[in-house]
Amino acid sequence: MTIVQSLIAFTLAATVLTITPGPDSGLVLRTAIVDGWRPAMQASLGIVTGLVIWGAGVAVGLGALVATSETAFAILQWAGAIYLVWFGLLFLLHPRKNFTDADARRASAKKALWRGLSQNLLNPKIAVFYVSFLPQFVPADRPAATFTFLLAVLHTVLTLVWFATLVLATKPLAAWLHRPNILARIDRFTGCIFMASGAQLAFSKLPI
């Protein structure tokens, strides 16, 4: 497999996986609808920063530790599950019903970055995914660590483009989406997604 063939094959496969609905996309979409595009892009930046960190970790071998160590996987697994369920409960029990003011919106943008980053870093399934998926697209004549990190960066770019698309898609529907009853339903729906994702993560098995 040449470099060009590898990059094309990886881009196609990673694009399909990127647009598959999950808690990261749910967080970005909910943030865009409720808090606005700036906090949504901050959340996106936090998530993709987490992807870069995982990619670097896999390249130097730390990801392999998480992917093969039951203890390391379990620690991150339960921390991530608790995190998702906790925020899911907050969204479900305390849905927002009105706009934030300017100061609250700025604070929300700062919190969104941290929320996206922490949500991503507390998901050990990303390490398992990178360790098992990325090496399949590394050409035999290329350094594995360097090319693996390159693929992780490419996945990060694809993810950021997808999140930007989600954010832009909410703009034509902004007036309708910002109705109080719609906002509350969006928060409750997001809460259910987060709680379901947390439960799924909690009962995941280490594939070794």
N, C-alpha and C positions, 0 to 999 in steps of 0.2 A: 504494500500500500504506500503510495507516494504521499508527500505532505499535502498536496492539493486534494487528493482523494480523501485523505484522513479528515481534513478540515471540512470538506463538503458533507461527508457522511456524518460527522459529529454535529455539524450545524443543523442538519435535518432532524437527527434524533433528539438533540437538545431542545430544539424549538418545540417539538411535540410535547416533550416533558415539561417545558417551561409554561406552556399555556394550559396545562392540566390544572384544574382548580385545586387549591390547597389553602392552608392558613395564611401563607404569605400574601397571596393574591387577595384573599379576603380582607386582610389588614389594610392593604393599600387601597382597595376599593372602598371600604368603609370609611377610611380616613379622608379620601377624596370627597365623598358625598357629604360627610358630616362636618369636617374641619376645613376643607378647601384643598386646592392643589398644592400649595406650598408644604403643609404638613405631610401630605401624601407623598410628595417627592422626597421629603426628609425620611419618611418611613422606608421608601424604596432604597434610598442611599444607605440606610442602616442595614437593610437586608442584604444588599449586594456587597457591602463591606464585610459582612459575615461570610458570604460566599468566597470572597478573596482570601479571608483568613483561613477558612477550611481548605481552600485550594492550596495555599502555601503549606499548611500543616500536612496535607496528603503528600505533597511533593517532597517534604523532608522526612516523612515517615510517621508523624504524629497521628495522622488519620488512620494509618494501619493499626496503631495501638488501640484506638477507640473501636475499630472495626473487628478486632480479634480478642479484645479483653472484655470479659463479661462484667468485671467490676467497673471499668471506665465507662462502658456502655450504659450500665444500669444507673450510675450516678447521673449522667447527663440525661438519660431517659426519664427518670423520675422528676428531675429538676424541670425539664422541659414540659412534662405532662402537667405538673402542678402549676407551672406558669400559664399554660394555655387554659386550663380549667378555671384558674383564678380570674383571669381577664374575661373568659367567657361568662362567668357568673356576674361580673361587674356589668358587662354589656347587657346581659339578660335581665338582671334585677333592677338596674338603674339606667335604662335607656335615655338618651338625650332627646329632648323635645323642642329645643330652640337653638338658635345660633349662639356661638360664643362671641364675646366682644373682642375688640382689637387686641387687648393685652392677653386675654385668654388664648386667642388664636396664636399669638407669638409663642406663648408658653407651650401650646399644643405642638407647635412645630419642633421645639426643642425636645419634647418628650417623645415625639414620633420617631426621631432618629434613634434614640436609645431603645425604644420598644421594638423597632424593626431589627436592630442589631442583636439584642438579647434573645429575641424569639428565634433568630436564625442560629445563633451560637449554641443555644440549649437544645438543638435538635440533632442528636447523634446519627440519625438516619442519613443526614447529608454526608457525613464522613463515610458511612458505609456505601452510599451511592457513589461517591467520588472514587473510593478505593476499588470498587468492583466495576464501575462503568468507564471511567476515563482511560485506564490502560488499554482497553480494547481498540482505541483510536491512535495509539502511539506507534509511529512507524518503527520498524526494527532497527533502522540505522540512525535513530535520533536518541539523544539522552533522555531517559524516561522522566526524571525529575523535572527538567526544564520544560519538556513538551507537555507533561501533565499539568503543570501550572499554567501554561499557555492555554490549554483547553479550558481550565477553570475560569480564566479571565474571559475567554470567549463566551462561556456560559453566563458569566456575570453581565457582559454587554447585552446578550440576548434577553436576559431577565430584566435589565433596566429599560430596554426598549419596550418590552411587554408591559411593564408597569406604567410607563409613560403613556402607552396606548390606552390602558384602562383609565388613567386619570383624565385624558382628553375625552374619552367616551362619555364621561359623566357630565361634561359641560353643556351639551344640548338639552339635557334633561334636568339641569340644575334647579329650575323653578319648581318643577314637580317633585323632585327628590327632597327639596328642603321644606316641604310641608311637614308640620309637627307630627302628624300621625305616621307619615312615611318614615321620618327620621327614627321614630321609636321602633318601628317594625324592622328597619335596617339593623339597628343595634341589637335587637333580640335575635334576628336571623344570624348576625355575625357571632353573637354569643353562642348560639347553638353549634355553629361550625367550629368555633374554638374548642368548645367542650368535647365535641365528637372527635376532633383531631387529638386533643389531649388524652382521651380515653384510648384511642387507637395507638398512640405512642406508648402509653403506659403498659399495654399488653403486647407490644411488639417483641418479637424474639430476635436475638442476635443471630444473623445468618452465617454461622460458621460450622 
